């Protein structure tokens, strides 16, 4: 029997691999999946449109944070720091100094990526601030940008899977809510303990990915990458920039809104009169353009997810598979992970995957005799699968937005595939171990 969800997700992946725009791929795949399930075109369009609204707040947040990021970059603070590092490399001009700088860069990006999910929850908004000014430095050091995509991908996913803070708290709350709806209530404190073993898969993948992409890779120095040899920054500009960053973090923390946080940082720049408003407006709009594409993808992914839910074929997929595999515990767990992978690859959000699979997997897991801790590990891992590697995930769109500023970093081949291979495979292995032994 043909399953509409499987066909739609495979079609979406194939179209993306053929380099068709991810938004168009999502539209076409949703249409094909809906038609296979017997929905009319009118119903598909209606459901797609209704579900777009669910991602509107996130899309607006990313657009405004992109504008704020552009103003930070315009201040020159990141360019100034990168210039100092490049000068230091040229001054020493030896292999050990280059290795030392590489290690410092990778460590700093890893820490920033992790902090963006928990301690300072700005998510991917730090990427357009930090990464574009570093491109010249990456080129200078011949760093393979796939290695950077792996590092950032780890920081965007591992923290929310394991740590119940920031975005991790939201992820864990959704897991708890999913269990409650499946009439299997759990305590929040159980979740991070259950996810401890699966999260080791990310660590193994990070180490393997960094090692695999360790070799130098040459990139052409793009004409749009500015010369930073004479960059200086005025003390007043530095002060305004620091105040705007602090204002963004504080407002976001107190209002729990990325939208108002970004607006606070932007208003500091405009109120400072450090630049003409016309200049700031131009840069602000440019920043919005960069992140708005990610917002459009998220909106489209919400529409796609809505159509997939409406088909009812996700439940049919689980039922048909459970009827084939019977009571074999190991095979059942692996199959459930594959289903979670397919769903998350399609909709691009592990957060949105949990409600879809929890109501189906909890009773199925109970029938296999899985413990509560094993069920938590199963649901958490199955929902996280695919977030690293989905063309529609902000965990892959974010790194690409920063690394592809000169057109030399392909979204699918240089971000999605490396993240998919090095994170999803170890995650399935460690997730299976957790579900079997807990």
ROKOLLO-797917 format. One record per residue (C-alpha): residue number from 1; x, y, z. Coordinates in Angstrom, 2 decimals. Layout:
<recs>
<rec i="NUM" X="X" Y="Y" Z="Z"/>
...
</recs>
This chain:
<recs>
<rec i="1" X="0.00" Y="0.00" Z="0.00"/>
<rec i="2" X="1.34" Y="3.46" Z="-0.97"/>
<rec i="3" X="1.87" Y="5.76" Z="2.02"/>
<rec i="4" X="1.40" Y="9.45" Z="1.24"/>
<rec i="5" X="3.75" Y="10.68" Z="3.98"/>
<rec i="6" X="6.66" Y="8.48" Z="2.88"/>
<rec i="7" X="6.21" Y="9.44" Z="-0.77"/>
<rec i="8" X="5.98" Y="13.16" Z="0.08"/>
<rec i="9" X="9.11" Y="13.15" Z="2.25"/>
<rec i="10" X="11.16" Y="11.16" Z="-0.27"/>
<rec i="11" X="10.02" Y="13.49" Z="-3.05"/>
<rec i="12" X="10.96" Y="16.55" Z="-0.99"/>
<rec i="13" X="14.46" Y="15.16" Z="-0.32"/>
<rec i="14" X="15.00" Y="14.20" Z="-3.97"/>
<rec i="15" X="13.88" Y="17.63" Z="-5.22"/>
<rec i="16" X="16.23" Y="19.34" Z="-2.75"/>
<rec i="17" X="19.10" Y="17.09" Z="-3.83"/>
<rec i="18" X="18.36" Y="18.16" Z="-7.40"/>
<rec i="19" X="18.88" Y="21.73" Z="-6.14"/>
<rec i="20" X="15.29" Y="22.85" Z="-6.48"/>
<rec i="21" X="14.52" Y="25.60" Z="-3.97"/>
<rec i="22" X="13.49" Y="24.05" Z="-0.64"/>
<rec i="23" X="10.31" Y="26.18" Z="-0.42"/>
<rec i="24" X="9.15" Y="25.03" Z="-3.85"/>
<rec i="25" X="10.10" Y="21.44" Z="-2.93"/>
<rec i="26" X="7.92" Y="21.63" Z="0.18"/>
<rec i="27" X="4.97" Y="23.00" Z="-1.81"/>
<rec i="28" X="5.21" Y="20.33" Z="-4.51"/>
<rec i="29" X="5.71" Y="17.50" Z="-1.99"/>
<rec i="30" X="2.73" Y="18.61" Z="0.11"/>
<rec i="31" X="0.57" Y="18.75" Z="-3.02"/>
<rec i="32" X="1.66" Y="15.29" Z="-4.20"/>
<rec i="33" X="1.30" Y="13.76" Z="-0.73"/>
<rec i="34" X="-2.16" Y="15.22" Z="-0.28"/>
<rec i="35" X="-3.35" Y="14.02" Z="-3.69"/>
<rec i="36" X="-2.04" Y="10.49" Z="-3.04"/>
<rec i="37" X="-3.99" Y="10.46" Z="0.24"/>
<rec i="38" X="-7.18" Y="11.39" Z="-1.62"/>
<rec i="39" X="-7.39" Y="15.05" Z="-0.61"/>
<rec i="40" X="-8.69" Y="17.58" Z="-3.09"/>
<rec i="41" X="-6.44" Y="20.42" Z="-4.26"/>
<rec i="42" X="-8.76" Y="22.89" Z="-2.52"/>
<rec i="43" X="-8.42" Y="21.03" Z="0.79"/>
<rec i="44" X="-4.63" Y="20.79" Z="0.43"/>
<rec i="45" X="-4.30" Y="24.51" Z="-0.21"/>
<rec i="46" X="-6.65" Y="25.30" Z="2.67"/>
<rec i="47" X="-4.83" Y="23.07" Z="5.19"/>
<rec i="48" X="-1.44" Y="24.32" Z="4.01"/>
<rec i="49" X="-2.53" Y="27.94" Z="4.46"/>
<rec i="50" X="-4.09" Y="27.38" Z="7.87"/>
<rec i="51" X="-0.96" Y="25.74" Z="9.26"/>
<rec i="52" X="1.38" Y="28.44" Z="7.97"/>
<rec i="53" X="0.09" Y="30.68" Z="10.75"/>
<rec i="54" X="1.64" Y="28.39" Z="13.37"/>
<rec i="55" X="5.12" Y="29.46" Z="12.29"/>
<rec i="56" X="4.42" Y="33.18" Z="11.87"/>
<rec i="57" X="5.84" Y="34.29" Z="15.24"/>
<rec i="58" X="9.04" Y="32.30" Z="14.77"/>
<rec i="59" X="9.47" Y="33.61" Z="11.21"/>
<rec i="60" X="9.04" Y="37.23" Z="12.36"/>
<rec i="61" X="11.48" Y="36.63" Z="15.21"/>
<rec i="62" X="14.14" Y="35.35" Z="12.83"/>
<rec i="63" X="13.61" Y="38.25" Z="10.41"/>
<rec i="64" X="14.03" Y="40.87" Z="13.15"/>
<rec i="65" X="17.01" Y="39.06" Z="14.67"/>
<rec i="66" X="18.55" Y="39.00" Z="11.20"/>
<rec i="67" X="18.13" Y="42.77" Z="10.98"/>
<rec i="68" X="19.69" Y="43.20" Z="14.42"/>
<rec i="69" X="22.56" Y="40.90" Z="13.43"/>
<rec i="70" X="23.23" Y="43.05" Z="10.36"/>
<rec i="71" X="23.51" Y="46.17" Z="12.53"/>
<rec i="72" X="25.98" Y="44.41" Z="14.83"/>
<rec i="73" X="28.01" Y="43.40" Z="11.80"/>
<rec i="74" X="27.80" Y="46.96" Z="10.39"/>
<rec i="75" X="29.29" Y="48.31" Z="13.61"/>
<rec i="76" X="32.51" Y="46.53" Z="12.63"/>
<rec i="77" X="33.14" Y="44.84" Z="15.96"/>
<rec i="78" X="33.35" Y="41.32" Z="14.52"/>
<rec i="79" X="35.45" Y="42.48" Z="11.55"/>
<rec i="80" X="37.82" Y="44.21" Z="13.95"/>
<rec i="81" X="38.33" Y="41.08" Z="16.02"/>
<rec i="82" X="38.85" Y="38.91" Z="12.93"/>
<rec i="83" X="41.39" Y="41.41" Z="11.59"/>
<rec i="84" X="43.38" Y="41.16" Z="14.83"/>
<rec i="85" X="43.43" Y="37.36" Z="14.57"/>
<rec i="86" X="44.56" Y="37.42" Z="10.93"/>
<rec i="87" X="47.34" Y="39.88" Z="11.74"/>
<rec i="88" X="48.48" Y="37.64" Z="14.60"/>
<rec i="89" X="48.64" Y="34.67" Z="12.22"/>
<rec i="90" X="50.69" Y="36.64" Z="9.70"/>
<rec i="91" X="53.01" Y="37.89" Z="12.44"/>
<rec i="92" X="53.90" Y="34.41" Z="13.66"/>
<rec i="93" X="53.45" Y="32.74" Z="10.26"/>
<rec i="94" X="54.05" Y="29.16" Z="11.35"/>
<rec i="95" X="52.09" Y="25.94" Z="11.38"/>
<rec i="96" X="51.59" Y="25.84" Z="15.15"/>
<rec i="97" X="50.06" Y="29.31" Z="15.25"/>
<rec i="98" X="47.57" Y="28.35" Z="12.54"/>
<rec i="99" X="46.61" Y="25.16" Z="14.38"/>
<rec i="100" X="46.18" Y="27.13" Z="17.60"/>
<rec i="101" X="43.89" Y="29.64" Z="15.91"/>
<rec i="102" X="41.84" Y="26.83" Z="14.33"/>
<rec i="103" X="41.32" Y="25.22" Z="17.73"/>
<rec i="104" X="40.34" Y="28.56" Z="19.30"/>
<rec i="105" X="37.85" Y="29.29" Z="16.50"/>
<rec i="106" X="36.24" Y="25.86" Z="16.69"/>
<rec i="107" X="36.05" Y="25.98" Z="20.47"/>
<rec i="108" X="34.53" Y="29.47" Z="20.43"/>
<rec i="109" X="31.93" Y="28.55" Z="17.78"/>
<rec i="110" X="31.02" Y="25.40" Z="19.71"/>
<rec i="111" X="30.54" Y="27.36" Z="22.95"/>
<rec i="112" X="28.52" Y="30.10" Z="21.22"/>
<rec i="113" X="26.31" Y="27.53" Z="19.50"/>
<rec i="114" X="25.58" Y="25.75" Z="22.78"/>
<rec i="115" X="24.94" Y="29.01" Z="24.64"/>
<rec i="116" X="22.51" Y="30.10" Z="21.89"/>
<rec i="117" X="20.16" Y="27.29" Z="22.95"/>
<rec i="118" X="20.31" Y="27.55" Z="26.73"/>
<rec i="119" X="22.24" Y="30.30" Z="28.49"/>
<rec i="120" X="21.51" Y="33.07" Z="25.95"/>
<rec i="121" X="18.63" Y="31.60" Z="23.90"/>
<rec i="122" X="18.92" Y="33.50" Z="20.61"/>
<rec i="123" X="18.99" Y="30.26" Z="18.60"/>
<rec i="124" X="20.44" Y="30.78" Z="15.11"/>
<rec i="125" X="20.44" Y="34.60" Z="15.29"/>
<rec i="126" X="24.11" Y="34.65" Z="16.32"/>
<rec i="127" X="25.16" Y="33.03" Z="13.02"/>
<rec i="128" X="24.74" Y="36.04" Z="10.67"/>
<rec i="129" X="26.50" Y="38.18" Z="13.30"/>
<rec i="130" X="29.53" Y="35.95" Z="13.77"/>
<rec i="131" X="30.06" Y="33.78" Z="10.69"/>
<rec i="132" X="30.20" Y="36.16" Z="7.66"/>
<rec i="133" X="33.08" Y="38.23" Z="9.10"/>
<rec i="134" X="34.96" Y="34.99" Z="9.77"/>
<rec i="135" X="34.77" Y="33.77" Z="6.15"/>
<rec i="136" X="38.03" Y="35.49" Z="5.21"/>
<rec i="137" X="39.69" Y="33.87" Z="8.22"/>
<rec i="138" X="38.30" Y="30.45" Z="7.25"/>
<rec i="139" X="39.72" Y="30.95" Z="3.76"/>
<rec i="140" X="43.05" Y="32.09" Z="5.18"/>
<rec i="141" X="43.28" Y="28.91" Z="7.26"/>
<rec i="142" X="41.85" Y="26.66" Z="4.50"/>
<rec i="143" X="39.19" Y="25.38" Z="6.91"/>
<rec i="144" X="36.63" Y="23.05" Z="5.37"/>
<rec i="145" X="33.30" Y="24.82" Z="5.98"/>
<rec i="146" X="31.59" Y="21.45" Z="6.33"/>
<rec i="147" X="33.56" Y="21.12" Z="9.55"/>
<rec i="148" X="32.11" Y="24.43" Z="10.78"/>
<rec i="149" X="28.60" Y="23.28" Z="9.78"/>
<rec i="150" X="29.12" Y="20.13" Z="11.87"/>
<rec i="151" X="30.27" Y="22.16" Z="14.90"/>
<rec i="152" X="27.37" Y="24.62" Z="14.73"/>
<rec i="153" X="24.91" Y="21.77" Z="14.08"/>
<rec i="154" X="26.04" Y="20.10" Z="17.30"/>
<rec i="155" X="25.54" Y="23.27" Z="19.31"/>
<rec i="156" X="22.06" Y="23.82" Z="17.87"/>
<rec i="157" X="20.79" Y="20.30" Z="18.64"/>
<rec i="158" X="22.66" Y="18.60" Z="21.49"/>
<rec i="159" X="21.75" Y="21.18" Z="24.20"/>
<rec i="160" X="17.97" Y="21.07" Z="23.72"/>
<rec i="161" X="17.95" Y="17.28" Z="23.54"/>
<rec i="162" X="19.71" Y="16.88" Z="26.90"/>
<rec i="163" X="19.56" Y="20.08" Z="28.97"/>
<rec i="164" X="16.19" Y="21.33" Z="30.32"/>
<rec i="165" X="17.04" Y="25.01" Z="29.94"/>
<rec i="166" X="16.13" Y="27.59" Z="27.29"/>
<rec i="167" X="14.96" Y="25.80" Z="24.16"/>
<rec i="168" X="15.70" Y="22.54" Z="25.96"/>
<rec i="169" X="13.02" Y="23.35" Z="28.51"/>
<rec i="170" X="10.50" Y="23.83" Z="25.71"/>
<rec i="171" X="11.55" Y="20.54" Z="24.09"/>
<rec i="172" X="11.21" Y="18.65" Z="27.38"/>
<rec i="173" X="7.85" Y="20.27" Z="28.12"/>
<rec i="174" X="6.54" Y="19.15" Z="24.74"/>
<rec i="175" X="7.71" Y="15.59" Z="25.48"/>
<rec i="176" X="5.95" Y="15.70" Z="28.86"/>
<rec i="177" X="2.79" Y="17.04" Z="27.21"/>
<rec i="178" X="2.93" Y="14.30" Z="24.55"/>
<rec i="179" X="3.08" Y="11.61" Z="27.22"/>
<rec i="180" X="0.18" Y="13.20" Z="29.10"/>
<rec i="181" X="-1.97" Y="13.19" Z="25.98"/>
<rec i="182" X="-1.11" Y="9.51" Z="25.54"/>
<rec i="183" X="-2.36" Y="8.87" Z="29.12"/>
<rec i="184" X="1.14" Y="8.09" Z="30.38"/>
<rec i="185" X="2.14" Y="11.04" Z="32.66"/>
<rec i="186" X="5.83" Y="11.56" Z="33.44"/>
<rec i="187" X="7.92" Y="13.95" Z="35.55"/>
<rec i="188" X="10.16" Y="16.59" Z="33.90"/>
<rec i="189" X="13.18" Y="15.37" Z="35.86"/>
<rec i="190" X="13.00" Y="11.97" Z="34.17"/>
<rec i="191" X="13.54" Y="13.36" Z="30.67"/>
<rec i="192" X="17.15" Y="14.55" Z="30.84"/>
<rec i="193" X="18.14" Y="11.32" Z="32.57"/>
<rec i="194" X="16.52" Y="9.24" Z="29.82"/>
<rec i="195" X="18.16" Y="11.37" Z="27.10"/>
<rec i="196" X="21.66" Y="11.08" Z="28.58"/>
<rec i="197" X="22.61" Y="7.97" Z="26.59"/>
<rec i="198" X="21.08" Y="9.09" Z="23.25"/>
<rec i="199" X="22.82" Y="12.48" Z="23.55"/>
<rec i="200" X="26.17" Y="10.69" Z="23.52"/>
<rec i="201" X="25.49" Y="10.03" Z="19.83"/>
<rec i="202" X="25.91" Y="13.76" Z="19.14"/>
<rec i="203" X="29.28" Y="13.81" Z="20.92"/>
<rec i="204" X="30.53" Y="10.82" Z="18.93"/>
<rec i="205" X="29.24" Y="12.41" Z="15.70"/>
<rec i="206" X="30.94" Y="15.73" Z="16.51"/>
<rec i="207" X="34.32" Y="14.09" Z="17.06"/>
<rec i="208" X="33.97" Y="11.94" Z="13.94"/>
<rec i="209" X="32.84" Y="14.89" Z="11.80"/>
<rec i="210" X="35.66" Y="17.17" Z="12.91"/>
<rec i="211" X="38.18" Y="14.41" Z="12.18"/>
<rec i="212" X="36.67" Y="13.51" Z="8.79"/>
<rec i="213" X="36.70" Y="17.11" Z="7.50"/>
<rec i="214" X="40.10" Y="17.95" Z="9.01"/>
<rec i="215" X="41.92" Y="18.25" Z="5.66"/>
<rec i="216" X="42.47" Y="21.73" Z="4.15"/>
<rec i="217" X="39.97" Y="22.90" Z="1.56"/>
<rec i="218" X="40.59" Y="25.75" Z="-0.86"/>
<rec i="219" X="37.96" Y="28.47" Z="-1.43"/>
<rec i="220" X="38.18" Y="31.38" Z="-3.84"/>
<rec i="221" X="38.45" Y="34.77" Z="-2.13"/>
<rec i="222" X="35.17" Y="36.36" Z="-3.18"/>
<rec i="223" X="35.13" Y="39.96" Z="-4.38"/>
<rec i="224" X="32.28" Y="40.79" Z="-1.98"/>
<rec i="225" X="34.33" Y="39.76" Z="1.07"/>
<rec i="226" X="35.72" Y="43.06" Z="2.28"/>
<rec i="227" X="39.34" Y="43.86" Z="2.99"/>
<rec i="228" X="39.79" Y="44.04" Z="6.76"/>
<rec i="229" X="43.44" Y="45.07" Z="6.82"/>
<rec i="230" X="42.78" Y="48.64" Z="7.99"/>
<rec i="231" X="39.69" Y="48.16" Z="10.14"/>
<rec i="232" X="39.43" Y="50.17" Z="13.34"/>
<rec i="233" X="36.48" Y="50.71" Z="15.66"/>
<rec i="234" X="35.60" Y="53.86" Z="17.61"/>
<rec i="235" X="35.06" Y="53.52" Z="21.39"/>
<rec i="236" X="31.56" Y="55.04" Z="21.14"/>
<rec i="237" X="30.53" Y="52.54" Z="18.46"/>
<rec i="238" X="31.91" Y="49.72" Z="20.60"/>
<rec i="239" X="29.92" Y="50.96" Z="23.60"/>
<rec i="240" X="26.69" Y="51.24" Z="21.58"/>
<rec i="241" X="27.17" Y="47.73" Z="20.21"/>
<rec i="242" X="27.74" Y="46.21" Z="23.66"/>
<rec i="243" X="24.72" Y="48.03" Z="25.11"/>
<rec i="244" X="22.51" Y="46.87" Z="22.23"/>
<rec i="245" X="23.55" Y="43.23" Z="22.79"/>
<rec i="246" X="22.90" Y="43.49" Z="26.53"/>
<rec i="247" X="19.53" Y="45.17" Z="25.88"/>
<rec i="248" X="18.52" Y="42.37" Z="23.50"/>
<rec i="249" X="19.38" Y="39.64" Z="25.99"/>
<rec i="250" X="17.70" Y="41.38" Z="28.96"/>
<rec i="251" X="14.47" Y="42.24" Z="27.12"/>
<rec i="252" X="14.24" Y="38.75" Z="25.66"/>
<rec i="253" X="14.80" Y="37.24" Z="29.10"/>
<rec i="254" X="12.14" Y="39.36" Z="30.83"/>
<rec i="255" X="9.53" Y="39.28" Z="28.04"/>
<rec i="256" X="10.30" Y="35.73" Z="26.86"/>
<rec i="257" X="10.03" Y="37.12" Z="23.33"/>
<rec i="258" X="12.73" Y="37.06" Z="20.64"/>
<rec i="259" X="10.72" Y="39.68" Z="18.73"/>
<rec i="260" X="10.86" Y="42.33" Z="21.47"/>
<rec i="261" X="14.45" Y="41.39" Z="22.31"/>
<rec i="262" X="15.57" Y="42.07" Z="18.74"/>
<rec i="263" X="13.58" Y="45.30" Z="18.61"/>
<rec i="264" X="15.27" Y="46.51" Z="21.81"/>
<rec i="265" X="18.72" Y="45.98" Z="20.30"/>
<rec i="266" X="17.72" Y="47.70" Z="17.06"/>
<rec i="267" X="16.27" Y="50.72" Z="18.92"/>
<rec i="268" X="19.54" Y="51.18" Z="20.82"/>
<rec i="269" X="21.36" Y="51.58" Z="17.51"/>
<rec i="270" X="18.81" Y="54.05" Z="16.14"/>
<rec i="271" X="18.64" Y="56.05" Z="19.39"/>
<rec i="272" X="22.43" Y="56.29" Z="19.66"/>
<rec i="273" X="22.70" Y="58.41" Z="16.49"/>
<rec i="274" X="26.03" Y="56.68" Z="15.87"/>
<rec i="275" X="25.01" Y="56.38" Z="12.22"/>
<rec i="276" X="22.50" Y="58.09" Z="9.97"/>
<rec i="277" X="19.09" Y="56.48" Z="10.14"/>
<rec i="278" X="19.09" Y="55.98" Z="6.37"/>
<rec i="279" X="22.29" Y="53.90" Z="6.65"/>
<rec i="280" X="20.93" Y="51.84" Z="9.52"/>
<rec i="281" X="17.65" Y="51.30" Z="7.72"/>
<rec i="282" X="19.44" Y="49.95" Z="4.65"/>
<rec i="283" X="21.56" Y="47.52" Z="6.69"/>
<rec i="284" X="18.57" Y="46.51" Z="8.81"/>
<rec i="285" X="16.57" Y="45.60" Z="5.69"/>
<rec i="286" X="19.54" Y="43.66" Z="4.28"/>
<rec i="287" X="19.70" Y="41.63" Z="7.50"/>
<rec i="288" X="15.98" Y="40.94" Z="7.38"/>
<rec i="289" X="16.38" Y="39.62" Z="3.84"/>
<rec i="290" X="19.02" Y="37.09" Z="4.95"/>
<rec i="291" X="16.91" Y="35.59" Z="7.72"/>
<rec i="292" X="13.54" Y="36.04" Z="6.03"/>
<rec i="293" X="14.29" Y="33.14" Z="3.70"/>
<rec i="294" X="14.66" Y="30.90" Z="6.74"/>
<rec i="295" X="11.34" Y="32.26" Z="8.01"/>
<rec i="296" X="9.64" Y="31.45" Z="4.70"/>
<rec i="297" X="11.03" Y="27.90" Z="4.83"/>
<rec i="298" X="9.70" Y="27.48" Z="8.38"/>
<rec i="299" X="6.27" Y="28.74" Z="7.31"/>
<rec i="300" X="6.27" Y="26.35" Z="4.35"/>
<rec i="301" X="7.40" Y="23.46" Z="6.58"/>
<rec i="302" X="4.46" Y="24.16" Z="8.92"/>
<rec i="303" X="2.10" Y="24.01" Z="5.96"/>
<rec i="304" X="3.71" Y="20.76" Z="4.79"/>
<rec i="305" X="3.39" Y="19.27" Z="8.29"/>
<rec i="306" X="-0.28" Y="20.25" Z="8.43"/>
<rec i="307" X="-1.02" Y="18.48" Z="5.16"/>
<rec i="308" X="0.86" Y="15.36" Z="6.28"/>
<rec i="309" X="-1.14" Y="15.26" Z="9.52"/>
<rec i="310" X="-4.37" Y="15.72" Z="7.61"/>
<rec i="311" X="-3.66" Y="12.71" Z="5.37"/>
<rec i="312" X="-3.80" Y="10.38" Z="8.41"/>
<rec i="313" X="-1.06" Y="8.27" Z="6.83"/>
<rec i="314" X="1.39" Y="8.68" Z="9.70"/>
<rec i="315" X="-0.84" Y="6.55" Z="11.92"/>
<rec i="316" X="-1.39" Y="4.08" Z="9.08"/>
<rec i="317" X="2.37" Y="3.82" Z="8.61"/>
<rec i="318" X="2.86" Y="2.91" Z="12.27"/>
<rec i="319" X="-0.02" Y="0.42" Z="12.23"/>
<rec i="320" X="1.18" Y="-1.32" Z="9.08"/>
<rec i="321" X="4.74" Y="-1.61" Z="10.35"/>
<rec i="322" X="3.71" Y="-2.83" Z="13.81"/>
<rec i="323" X="1.59" Y="-5.50" Z="12.14"/>
<rec i="324" X="4.61" Y="-6.74" Z="10.19"/>
<rec i="325" X="7.29" Y="-6.68" Z="12.89"/>
<rec i="326" X="5.14" Y="-8.21" Z="15.60"/>
<rec i="327" X="6.67" Y="-8.34" Z="19.09"/>
<rec i="328" X="10.35" Y="-8.15" Z="18.15"/>
<rec i="329" X="11.60" Y="-5.45" Z="20.52"/>
<rec i="330" X="14.84" Y="-4.47" Z="18.76"/>
<rec i="331" X="13.35" Y="-4.31" Z="15.27"/>
<rec i="332" X="10.33" Y="-2.39" Z="16.56"/>
<rec i="333" X="12.57" Y="0.25" Z="18.18"/>
<rec i="334" X="14.67" Y="0.68" Z="15.03"/>
<rec i="335" X="11.56" Y="0.95" Z="12.86"/>
<rec i="336" X="10.07" Y="3.60" Z="15.17"/>
<rec i="337" X="13.30" Y="5.57" Z="14.89"/>
<rec i="338" X="13.10" Y="5.37" Z="11.10"/>
<rec i="339" X="9.52" Y="6.66" Z="11.21"/>
<rec i="340" X="10.62" Y="9.54" Z="13.45"/>
<rec i="341" X="13.45" Y="10.27" Z="11.03"/>
<rec i="342" X="11.10" Y="10.36" Z="8.05"/>
<rec i="343" X="8.61" Y="12.65" Z="9.80"/>
<rec i="344" X="11.24" Y="15.08" Z="11.09"/>
<rec i="345" X="13.08" Y="15.20" Z="7.76"/>
<rec i="346" X="9.83" Y="16.22" Z="6.16"/>
<rec i="347" X="8.64" Y="18.93" Z="8.54"/>
<rec i="348" X="12.09" Y="20.11" Z="9.65"/>
<rec i="349" X="11.26" Y="20.41" Z="13.34"/>
<rec i="350" X="11.86" Y="17.95" Z="16.15"/>
<rec i="351" X="9.61" Y="20.10" Z="18.36"/>
<rec i="352" X="6.70" Y="19.67" Z="15.95"/>
<rec i="353" X="7.41" Y="15.95" Z="15.52"/>
<rec i="354" X="6.81" Y="15.04" Z="19.18"/>
<rec i="355" X="3.02" Y="15.59" Z="19.19"/>
<rec i="356" X="2.73" Y="13.58" Z="15.97"/>
<rec i="357" X="4.59" Y="10.48" Z="17.13"/>
<rec i="358" X="4.00" Y="10.47" Z="20.91"/>
<rec i="359" X="0.35" Y="9.46" Z="20.72"/>
<rec i="360" X="1.33" Y="6.63" Z="18.36"/>
<rec i="361" X="4.59" Y="5.39" Z="19.88"/>
<rec i="362" X="3.67" Y="5.42" Z="23.58"/>
<rec i="363" X="0.96" Y="2.73" Z="23.30"/>
<rec i="364" X="3.09" Y="0.79" Z="20.81"/>
<rec i="365" X="6.06" Y="0.90" Z="23.20"/>
<rec i="366" X="3.88" Y="-0.13" Z="26.13"/>
<rec i="367" X="2.69" Y="-3.15" Z="24.18"/>
<rec i="368" X="6.35" Y="-4.15" Z="23.72"/>
<rec i="369" X="6.94" Y="-3.94" Z="27.47"/>
<rec i="370" X="9.22" Y="-0.87" Z="27.37"/>
<rec i="371" X="9.78" Y="0.97" Z="30.66"/>
<rec i="372" X="8.83" Y="4.63" Z="31.08"/>
<rec i="373" X="12.48" Y="5.71" Z="30.85"/>
<rec i="374" X="12.92" Y="3.65" Z="27.68"/>
<rec i="375" X="9.79" Y="5.24" Z="26.20"/>
<rec i="376" X="11.11" Y="8.74" Z="26.96"/>
<rec i="377" X="14.42" Y="7.92" Z="25.30"/>
<rec i="378" X="12.54" Y="6.47" Z="22.33"/>
<rec i="379" X="10.22" Y="9.47" Z="21.83"/>
<rec i="380" X="12.93" Y="12.06" Z="22.45"/>
<rec i="381" X="15.40" Y="10.41" Z="20.10"/>
<rec i="382" X="12.84" Y="9.63" Z="17.39"/>
<rec i="383" X="11.71" Y="13.27" Z="17.32"/>
<rec i="384" X="15.27" Y="14.65" Z="17.28"/>
<rec i="385" X="16.26" Y="12.42" Z="14.36"/>
<rec i="386" X="16.24" Y="14.32" Z="11.13"/>
<rec i="387" X="16.54" Y="17.77" Z="12.68"/>
<rec i="388" X="20.24" Y="17.42" Z="11.87"/>
<rec i="389" X="20.04" Y="17.02" Z="8.12"/>
<rec i="390" X="16.56" Y="18.17" Z="7.14"/>
<rec i="391" X="16.64" Y="20.78" Z="4.34"/>
<rec i="392" X="13.76" Y="22.55" Z="6.10"/>
<rec i="393" X="15.33" Y="22.62" Z="9.58"/>
<rec i="394" X="16.61" Y="25.87" Z="11.05"/>
<rec i="395" X="19.49" Y="23.79" Z="12.44"/>
<rec i="396" X="20.75" Y="23.41" Z="8.86"/>
<rec i="397" X="19.35" Y="26.61" Z="7.33"/>
<rec i="398" X="21.13" Y="28.75" Z="9.95"/>
<rec i="399" X="24.67" Y="27.45" Z="9.28"/>
<rec i="400" X="24.12" Y="27.68" Z="5.52"/>
<rec i="401" X="22.92" Y="31.29" Z="5.80"/>
<rec i="402" X="26.23" Y="32.22" Z="7.41"/>
<rec i="403" X="28.63" Y="29.99" Z="5.47"/>
<rec i="404" X="27.20" Y="30.63" Z="2.00"/>
<rec i="405" X="27.60" Y="34.42" Z="1.94"/>
<rec i="406" X="30.03" Y="34.09" Z="-0.96"/>
<rec i="407" X="28.14" Y="31.32" Z="-2.78"/>
<rec i="408" X="30.68" Y="28.57" Z="-2.03"/>
<rec i="409" X="28.74" Y="26.48" Z="0.49"/>
<rec i="410" X="25.90" Y="24.29" Z="-0.78"/>
<rec i="411" X="22.95" Y="23.83" Z="1.59"/>
<rec i="412" X="22.32" Y="20.16" Z="0.80"/>
<rec i="413" X="25.81" Y="18.81" Z="0.10"/>
<rec i="414" X="27.80" Y="20.90" Z="2.57"/>
<rec i="415" X="25.38" Y="21.27" Z="5.51"/>
<rec i="416" X="22.50" Y="18.78" Z="5.34"/>
<rec i="417" X="24.33" Y="15.61" Z="4.25"/>
<rec i="418" X="27.30" Y="16.00" Z="6.65"/>
<rec i="419" X="24.96" Y="16.69" Z="9.60"/>
<rec i="420" X="22.66" Y="13.83" Z="8.59"/>
<rec i="421" X="25.48" Y="11.28" Z="8.38"/>
<rec i="422" X="27.46" Y="12.26" Z="11.45"/>
<rec i="423" X="24.56" Y="12.89" Z="13.84"/>
<rec i="424" X="21.56" Y="10.78" Z="12.84"/>
<rec i="425" X="23.43" Y="7.48" Z="12.52"/>
<rec i="426" X="25.11" Y="7.69" Z="15.99"/>
<rec i="427" X="21.82" Y="8.97" Z="17.43"/>
<rec i="428" X="19.98" Y="5.87" Z="16.20"/>
<rec i="429" X="22.69" Y="3.60" Z="17.64"/>
<rec i="430" X="22.80" Y="5.22" Z="21.08"/>
<rec i="431" X="19.03" Y="5.74" Z="21.11"/>
<rec i="432" X="18.52" Y="2.03" Z="20.42"/>
<rec i="433" X="20.89" Y="1.13" Z="23.25"/>
<rec i="434" X="19.00" Y="3.44" Z="25.62"/>
<rec i="435" X="15.59" Y="2.02" Z="24.66"/>
<rec i="436" X="16.86" Y="-1.54" Z="25.12"/>
<rec i="437" X="18.61" Y="-1.17" Z="28.50"/>
<rec i="438" X="16.59" Y="1.47" Z="30.37"/>
</recs>
